[in-house]
Structure formats: C-alpha cells, structure tokens
Amino acid sequence: MATNLMDSFDDELPVLPKLNTLRKLKSEFRIQERIDSDPFRALVRMTQHDPYDKIIHEIGIYKVFIHYWLPDQIKLYNEYAKRQKPSIFIDATGSVVSKTPRENKSTSGHLLLYCGVIKLKGESEGQVPVVQMISERHNASAIHYWLSEWRRLGATQPKEVVVDFSYALLNAVCRAFCGTLDTSEYLKKCMMVLNGKREFLPTCYLRIDVAHLLKAVGSWREIHPSTIRPRIRQFYLRGIGQLILTSHLNEAKEILLSLFVTALSETEGNLSDGRPTICEQMKNNLKKKIACGLQQSAVDSMAEIDIDFEKDVQDTFEDIYTTDTIKTWVQESLDEAKHLAIKDEGDRYNLMYLPKIASRIKVLCYTAIYNLSNTILD
C-alpha cells in the first residue's frame, strides 16, 4: 500500500501529518488538560488539591502575586543553615513570566519572578532556589510580606543577604531580616558597629552584589567608553570595585581619599624639588591595591553598558543617601582631598583628572558601608 501511495522521489508517505499539524494537535491536547483557561484561576483551584496545597502558600488575583516553595526547599535550607552561616541571594527577573490578559481586555502589569537561592558548600557551580514569588507588585511592603511569611512558615533567619540595587528589595530585606525599618536605620547601625559600638550589631547583614555595582558604575557618562580612554575607565572601575571589596573602614577611607585626590588633581608627577606630588603618591598606591584586586577580565564582563539601568541605580543612591553619619564620613574625605589636590603642582598634567566623577563616588559610598559590615559580623 505504501508503494501505491508514494512516488519514486517522495521521502515519506504523503498521508503522514506535517510538523505544524502535529504541533497544533499537541497544543490542543495540552489546553484540554488545563484546569482553567485562565492560569491564575487555575492556580487558585490547584491550592485546594494535594500536593499543590503544600506548595502554593498564598495567592492574589489583583494585583497578581503568588508565594510558593516546596516543603523540601524549606528542609534543605534549614539543614544548610545548621552546617554553615546561612547566606541567601535574592534577585528578580522579568524574562520568565509574561503579562496576563484581564477580563476588561487590558493586561496585567509587569510580572517579576523573585527568587532566593543558596550556594551549597563544596559545590563549585550552581545555586539552589529555596523560595520564590511571582508578583505584579514591586514595592517594599509586598516583598517584605513574602519574606516574612517564608520565615513564619519555618525558614531559619539568614545571617547574610546579597541583593542588587533595588530600593524596594533593600528596604524589604531590612524589615524582614535586619530588625530595622529601612535602609537609613540599617546604615546608621552599621556605622556605629564600624566605629566600635558592637551592641548595635544587626541580626542579619546586607551586601550589595559587586557585579551589579560595576555594571552601574560602568554606565556612568563620565567613564563611558565613547568619551574616555579605556585605561582611565579601567582605573576608576577597578578602584571603585576595590573600595566595595575592602574589609576595613580605615582601608576604605584610604582608597576613597586616593580616588578623590586623583580625580580632583589637575597635575601629577614631581614637584620642583624632585619629590613626587601627593596625587602621584596616592595614585601609585591605589594602582598597587588594584593590581592585587579585581582582574581586568572580571571588570570587563561585569561593567556592560546599560543606560536605563544607570538611571534606576542613581535614583536608588540618591534616595538612600540620607544618613548623616555616612554623609559626614564621606564629606570629610572629600574636603581633605580638595585641600590636597590644590596643595601641590606637579610637572605634568594628570590624565586621570575627572572632577565630575567625585560627586558620583560620593553618593556611591553607602554601598561600602553595607559590605564593610561583613567583616564585623563574621
């Protein structure tokens, strides 16, 4: 029969369905298996049946949010917390869940997948998710509620939380884990701890992810590749990265002062009597620190340009930069640098002279306080 149906040059029987037909049949079969044509109504119905009633912990239709995690995820995280200092990485992505249609023919807002992951000791690669939320609401209250419910339902208090520059996420973590109302109160406590007042130790400390930091700094117009030499761009990127990675307040101030003096000094080189200028000394000292710190390949991979990202991060800096103790700490370094920058006159122009970046670094400095508290709490 096959011989009768096929011509001599046919690759297959003409009665066999085409790929598009099979794909459509598969799609129709999957639709028939759905609990409801609306995915969120389907999720609500799933919460009434095993095993989903133990996975989906809370759900809302308007605005959409879903808190979900497996019992095994809680168990794994708590076992992990018994063996080492519990550290969790929290981030959000909008590339997983699409906007959903509403009955009035409009669509939902952006749906982000928030996920908390841990890195198990001894594992060289990969991370394990332990808590998730899909949400149309992206404010601190919504994120705080999600994290608080996760804690209430059995998760161990983390000792360290690593996040990006999301202002809402930073505030939510402060409320849920750090025992403070917002980032300003948390930063005040960190400054007190760094100045020796250990009674103000927070129950959990925040850390800003260095990759996100360098991506933000890399998008600054002052050091954009189209406006500045690559060598100068790398110097400031790696210097700022070193500032964030430092583990001592005195060392942080030394790096900060070196960055300020280098950026504000019009000349460098030697004085008339042959001695090096202050700018020359500080720049060379910073270069030595950089040589032992972040590798250039790491900086290149993290500092990809994203102008939209820059605006979000700068808004976050300006909102959080309200703590008087941090303002004083940074302003003292800046005032000292301004004095040192005009004190000497070298025998050549300073190619690193970039006064506009000083104000950027000034606002950025709060991230160093987040990360400096790492050493104290350890």
C-alpha positions as CSV (number, residue, x, y, z in Angstrom):
1,M,0.0,0.0,0.0
2,A,2.9,2.4,0.8
3,T,4.3,1.7,-2.6
4,N,1.0,2.7,-4.2
5,L,0.8,6.0,-2.3
6,M,4.4,7.1,-2.8
7,D,6.0,8.4,-5.9
8,S,9.6,7.5,-6.7
9,F,11.1,10.7,-5.4
10,D,9.0,11.0,-2.2
11,D,10.9,10.9,1.1
12,E,7.9,9.9,3.2
13,L,4.2,8.9,2.9
14,P,2.0,11.9,1.9
15,V,-0.6,10.8,4.4
16,L,1.8,11.5,7.3
17,P,0.8,14.7,9.1
18,K,3.2,17.7,8.8
19,L,5.2,19.1,11.7
20,N,2.9,22.1,12.1
21,T,-0.2,19.8,12.3
22,L,1.5,17.7,15.0
23,R,2.4,20.9,16.9
24,K,-1.1,22.2,16.8
25,L,-2.5,18.8,18.0
26,K,-0.1,18.8,20.9
27,S,-1.1,22.4,21.8
28,E,-4.8,21.5,21.7
29,F,-4.2,18.4,23.9
30,R,-2.4,20.5,26.5
31,I,-5.2,23.1,26.5
32,Q,-7.7,20.3,27.1
33,E,-5.7,19.2,30.2
34,R,-5.7,22.6,31.8
35,I,-7.8,23.1,34.9
36,D,-8.9,26.5,33.7
37,S,-8.2,28.6,30.6
38,D,-7.1,31.5,32.9
39,P,-3.8,30.5,34.5
40,F,-4.4,32.3,37.8
41,R,-7.9,30.9,38.3
42,A,-6.3,27.5,37.6
43,L,-3.7,28.2,40.4
44,V,-6.4,29.1,42.8
45,R,-8.2,25.8,42.2
46,M,-4.9,24.0,42.5
47,T,-4.4,25.3,46.0
48,Q,-7.3,23.0,47.1
49,H,-5.7,19.8,46.0
50,D,-2.6,17.8,47.0
51,P,0.3,18.4,46.6
52,Y,-0.2,22.0,45.5
53,D,-1.8,23.0,48.8
54,K,1.6,22.5,50.4
55,I,3.5,24.4,47.6
56,I,1.3,27.5,46.9
57,H,1.2,29.3,50.2
58,E,-0.6,32.5,49.2
59,I,-2.1,33.9,46.0
60,G,-3.8,37.1,44.9
61,I,-5.6,37.9,41.7
62,Y,-5.5,41.8,41.8
63,K,-2.7,42.8,41.9
64,V,-1.3,39.3,41.0
65,F,1.1,37.7,43.4
66,I,1.9,34.0,44.2
67,H,4.1,32.9,47.1
68,Y,5.3,29.4,46.6
69,W,8.0,26.9,47.7
70,L,8.2,23.2,48.3
71,P,8.4,21.7,51.8
72,D,11.7,20.1,50.6
73,Q,13.1,23.6,49.9
74,I,12.5,24.7,53.5
75,K,14.0,21.5,54.8
76,L,17.1,21.8,52.5
77,Y,17.6,25.5,53.5
78,N,17.3,24.7,57.3
79,E,19.8,21.8,57.0
80,Y,22.1,24.1,55.1
81,A,21.7,26.8,57.9
82,K,22.8,24.2,60.5
83,R,26.1,23.5,58.8
84,Q,27.2,27.0,57.8
85,K,26.3,30.6,58.1
86,P,23.1,30.9,56.1
87,S,23.6,33.3,53.2
88,I,20.9,33.9,50.6
89,F,21.0,35.7,47.3
90,I,17.7,37.4,46.3
91,D,17.1,38.8,42.8
92,A,14.2,39.3,40.4
93,T,13.8,38.8,36.7
94,G,11.1,39.8,34.2
95,S,12.0,37.5,31.4
96,V,10.2,34.4,32.8
97,V,6.5,35.4,33.2
98,S,4.5,37.3,30.5
99,K,1.8,39.8,31.2
100,T,-1.6,38.2,31.5
101,P,-4.9,39.5,29.9
102,R,-7.7,40.8,32.2
103,E,-11.5,40.4,31.6
104,N,-11.7,44.1,30.6
105,K,-9.3,43.4,27.7
106,S,-6.4,45.2,29.5
107,T,-3.3,43.4,30.6
108,S,-1.6,43.0,34.0
109,G,1.5,45.0,34.9
110,H,5.0,43.5,34.6
111,L,5.2,40.2,36.4
112,L,8.6,39.5,38.0
113,L,9.8,36.3,39.4
114,Y,11.6,36.9,42.7
115,C,13.8,34.1,43.8
116,G,16.0,33.4,46.8
117,V,18.9,31.0,46.2
118,I,21.7,29.4,48.3
119,K,25.1,28.1,47.3
120,L,25.9,24.8,49.0
121,K,29.3,24.3,50.5
122,G,31.6,22.1,48.3
123,E,29.6,22.8,45.2
124,S,31.8,24.6,42.7
125,E,28.9,25.6,40.3
126,G,25.2,26.2,40.5
127,Q,22.8,27.6,43.1
128,V,19.7,26.0,44.7
129,P,16.4,28.0,44.9
130,V,14.7,27.9,48.3
131,V,11.9,30.5,48.0
132,Q,10.0,32.1,45.1
133,M,7.4,34.7,44.4
134,I,5.7,35.9,41.2
135,S,4.4,39.4,41.7
136,E,2.8,42.3,39.9
137,R,3.6,44.5,43.0
138,H,7.2,45.5,43.3
139,N,7.2,47.7,46.4
140,A,9.0,47.1,49.7
141,S,5.8,46.1,51.6
142,A,4.9,43.4,49.1
143,I,8.4,41.9,49.1
144,H,8.7,42.2,52.9
145,Y,5.4,40.3,53.4
146,W,6.7,37.5,51.1
147,L,9.9,37.1,53.1
148,S,8.2,37.4,56.5
149,E,5.8,34.7,55.5
150,W,8.6,32.4,54.5
151,R,10.2,33.0,57.9
152,R,6.9,32.5,59.7
153,L,6.4,29.2,58.0
154,G,9.6,27.6,59.2
155,A,12.7,29.1,57.4
156,T,15.7,29.9,59.5
157,Q,16.8,33.5,59.9
158,P,19.6,34.2,57.4
159,K,22.8,35.8,58.5
160,E,23.6,37.4,55.2
161,V,21.5,38.6,52.3
162,V,23.0,39.6,48.9
163,V,20.9,41.8,46.7
164,D,21.2,44.2,43.8
165,F,20.4,47.9,43.8
166,S,16.6,47.6,44.0
167,Y,15.5,50.2,46.6
168,A,12.3,48.2,47.3
169,L,14.3,45.0,47.8
170,L,16.8,46.6,50.1
171,N,14.1,48.1,52.3
172,A,12.2,44.8,52.4
173,V,15.2,42.8,53.5
174,C,16.0,45.4,56.2
175,R,12.4,45.0,57.6
176,A,12.2,41.2,57.2
177,F,15.7,40.1,58.4
178,C,17.7,43.0,59.9
179,G,15.3,44.4,62.5
180,T,15.3,47.9,61.1
181,L,12.5,49.9,59.4
182,D,14.5,50.9,56.4
183,T,18.0,51.2,54.8
184,S,18.8,54.5,56.6
185,E,18.3,53.0,60.0
186,Y,20.3,49.9,59.0
187,L,23.2,52.1,57.7
188,K,23.3,54.1,60.9
189,K,23.7,50.8,62.9
190,C,26.4,49.7,60.5
191,M,28.4,52.9,61.0
192,M,28.0,52.6,64.8
193,V,29.3,49.0,64.6
194,L,32.3,50.0,62.4
195,N,33.1,52.7,64.9
196,G,33.3,50.0,67.7
197,K,29.8,50.0,69.1
198,R,29.2,46.3,68.8
199,E,25.9,46.4,70.8
200,F,24.3,47.7,67.6
201,L,25.1,44.6,65.6
202,P,22.2,43.8,63.2
203,T,20.7,40.3,63.2
204,C,21.5,40.0,59.5
205,Y,23.7,42.0,57.2
206,L,23.1,43.2,53.7
207,R,25.6,43.0,50.9
208,I,25.4,44.7,47.5
209,D,26.4,42.4,44.7
210,V,29.7,43.6,43.1
211,A,28.7,42.6,39.6
212,H,25.6,44.8,39.8
213,L,27.7,47.6,41.3
214,L,30.3,47.6,38.5
215,K,27.5,47.4,35.9
216,A,26.1,50.5,37.4
217,V,29.4,52.3,37.6
218,G,30.2,51.2,34.0
219,S,27.2,53.0,32.8
220,W,28.2,56.4,34.2
221,R,28.6,59.0,31.4
222,E,31.8,60.3,32.9
223,I,33.6,57.0,32.1
224,H,31.6,55.9,29.1
225,P,33.9,54.2,26.5
226,S,32.8,56.7,23.9
227,T,34.0,59.7,26.0
228,I,37.1,58.4,27.8
229,R,40.3,56.3,27.2
230,P,40.0,52.7,28.2
231,R,42.9,52.9,30.6
232,I,41.3,55.7,32.6
233,R,37.9,53.9,32.6
234,Q,39.6,50.7,33.9
235,F,41.4,52.6,36.6
236,Y,38.2,54.1,38.1
237,L,36.2,50.9,37.6
238,R,38.7,48.7,39.4
239,G,39.4,51.4,42.1
240,I,35.7,51.6,43.0
241,G,35.4,47.8,42.9
242,Q,38.3,47.6,45.4
243,L,36.5,50.1,47.6
244,I,33.5,47.9,47.8
245,L,35.5,44.7,48.4
246,T,37.6,46.2,51.2
247,S,37.1,44.7,54.7
248,H,38.3,47.6,57.0
249,L,36.9,51.1,57.5
250,N,40.4,52.7,57.5
251,E,41.4,50.9,54.3
252,A,38.1,52.1,52.7
253,K,38.8,55.7,53.7
254,E,42.4,55.4,52.2
255,I,41.0,54.1,48.9
256,L,38.3,56.7,48.8
257,L,40.8,59.5,49.5
258,S,43.0,58.2,46.7
259,L,40.1,58.2,44.3
260,F,39.1,61.7,45.2
261,V,42.6,63.2,45.1
262,T,43.3,61.5,41.7
263,A,40.0,62.8,40.2
264,L,40.4,66.3,41.6
265,S,44.2,67.0,40.9
266,E,45.0,68.8,37.6
267,T,48.7,67.9,37.8
268,E,50.8,64.9,38.8
269,G,54.4,63.8,38.6
270,N,57.1,65.6,40.6
271,L,57.5,68.9,42.5
272,S,60.2,71.4,41.6
273,D,62.5,69.8,44.2
274,G,62.1,66.3,42.7
275,R,59.7,64.9,45.3
276,P,56.5,63.2,44.0
277,T,53.3,65.1,44.3
278,I,50.5,63.8,46.7
279,C,48.5,62.9,43.6
280,E,51.3,60.8,42.3
281,Q,51.8,59.0,45.6
282,M,48.1,58.3,46.1
283,K,47.5,57.2,42.5
284,N,50.5,54.8,42.6
285,N,49.4,53.3,46.0
286,L,45.9,52.7,44.6
287,K,47.4,51.1,41.5
288,K,49.2,48.6,43.7
289,K,46.0,47.8,45.5
290,I,44.2,47.4,42.2
291,A,46.9,45.1,40.9
292,C,46.1,42.6,43.7
293,G,42.4,43.0,43.5
294,L,39.8,42.7,40.7
295,Q,41.1,41.3,37.4
296,Q,40.5,43.4,34.3
297,S,38.7,40.5,32.6
298,A,36.2,40.4,35.5
299,V,35.6,44.1,35.3
300,D,35.1,43.9,31.5
301,S,32.5,41.2,31.9
302,M,30.5,42.9,34.7
303,A,30.7,46.5,33.5
304,E,28.5,46.2,30.4
305,I,26.8,49.5,29.4
306,D,23.1,49.8,30.2
307,I,21.8,53.4,30.3
308,D,18.3,52.5,31.6
309,F,20.0,50.6,34.4
310,E,22.1,53.6,35.3
311,K,19.0,55.8,36.0
312,D,17.4,53.2,38.3
313,V,20.6,52.8,40.3
314,Q,21.3,56.6,40.6
315,D,17.7,57.1,41.9
316,T,18.4,54.4,44.5
317,F,21.7,56.1,45.5
318,E,20.0,59.4,46.0
319,D,17.1,58.0,47.9
320,I,19.2,56.0,50.4
321,Y,22.0,58.6,50.8
322,T,20.3,60.3,53.8
323,T,22.3,59.0,56.8
324,D,24.1,61.9,58.5
325,T,26.9,59.8,59.8
326,I,27.7,58.5,56.3
327,K,27.4,61.9,54.8
328,T,29.9,63.2,57.4
329,W,32.3,60.3,56.8
330,V,32.4,60.8,53.1
331,Q,32.3,64.6,53.2
332,E,35.4,64.7,55.4
333,S,37.3,62.6,52.9
334,L,36.2,64.8,50.0
335,D,37.1,68.0,51.8
336,E,40.5,66.6,52.6
337,A,41.0,65.5,49.0
338,K,40.1,69.0,47.7
339,H,42.7,70.5,50.0
340,L,45.4,68.0,49.0
341,A,44.5,68.4,45.3
342,I,45.4,72.1,45.2
343,K,48.3,71.9,47.6
344,D,50.9,70.6,45.1
345,E,51.6,71.4,41.5
346,G,53.3,68.7,39.5
347,D,55.4,68.8,36.3
348,R,52.8,67.3,34.0
349,Y,49.1,67.2,33.5
350,N,47.1,64.5,35.3
351,L,45.4,62.4,32.6
352,M,43.1,60.9,35.3
353,Y,41.7,64.4,36.2
354,L,38.0,63.9,36.2
355,P,36.3,66.2,38.8
356,K,32.7,65.3,37.8
357,I,33.2,61.7,38.9
358,A,33.9,62.8,42.5
359,S,30.2,63.6,43.2
360,R,29.3,60.2,41.7
361,I,31.7,58.4,44.0
362,K,30.4,60.4,47.0
363,V,26.8,59.2,46.5
364,L,28.0,55.6,45.8
365,C,29.9,55.3,49.1
366,Y,26.9,54.0,51.1
367,T,27.4,50.6,49.4
368,A,30.8,50.3,51.0
369,I,29.1,50.6,54.4
370,Y,26.8,47.6,53.5
371,N,29.8,45.4,52.6
372,L,32.2,46.6,55.3
373,S,29.8,45.2,58.0
374,N,30.6,41.8,56.6
375,T,33.9,41.7,58.5
376,I,32.4,42.9,61.8
377,L,29.6,40.3,61.7
378,D,32.0,37.5,60.7
